Amino acid sequence: MGNGSGKCAPEELLALIQWHIVRCDELRSAVANRAAVLLSANAFTSAGVAAVSVSVSAPQERIFLCLLFVATASTLVFAALSVAFAADSLINRFGWSVRNGVESTPFAPAFSHSDTVRYVESLADFRRGQLDLRMADALEHAISELWIVIRAHHRRYGQMQKSVRFFYYSLGSFVASSVFALLIRFLVA
């Protein structure tokens, strides 16, 4: 591998960069799977807190009712925030050029489907651009795309971490609302 100077040949470098791009796509898929699990878990806590709050009869002490309301409402708010961050980790709502400026990365039509669809008018234009592509340009395009997918994964993973954090808050609020509901049932009985 490589030439006499120890550097990768352009073809080897392109293959290596493409391998990293595929790896980043697998990481994106893993984040999407985690988001699906979080969405299901949030549905469970939301349904659970709804069931708990409906099953409680009116207590004699208003303080317990207020505590139950706060715990129930916070469960739903935290679950909604968790769902919002999980959904935001699934896609980039804005294109890379909108988020970071067009000049931050060069146009890479063979790698960036969203930019290709936005800037290339026809198959003939795309074909001409690809057939005229030099190895140095292909490497530059691949490096640009690798930079984009690394940054996108970093952002998506950060959104997923926020989602998990709010899920834990929601779960804690759910436990608190369940405890308050049990106390109310015990006091009313």
Helices and strands as residue ranges (DSSP letters): H 10-54, H 62-90, H 96-100, G 102-104, H 113-119, H 123-131, H 135-188
